[in-house]
C-alpha cells in the first residue's frame, strides 16, 4: 500500500484513467469492427460507417488514449478498403 498521501492520490488517478482509457479503446475497436463489417457487405452505409470510425479514432487520439501514428495506420487501412476497386 502507498505510504504517502500523494502516492494514494496517484493510485486513485491512475485507476480512473485506466477505466476511462479502457472504455474509449473499446469504443474504437467496436467502431472499427462495424466499419469492417459494413465494408464486407459493400452496402451504401459503408462510407458512413468508415467516417464514424475515423471520427472515433481521432477523438481517441485527442484524448491521448492511442498514439497518432497508430490512428493514422488504422484510418489508412479503412480508407484503402473503402476505396478499393470492387
Buried (B, 14 or more C-beta within 10 A) or exposed (E): EEEEEEEEEEEEEEEEEEEEBEEBEEBBEEBBEBBBEBBEEEEEEBBEBBEBBBEBBBBBBEEEBBEEEBBEEBBEEBEEBBEEEE
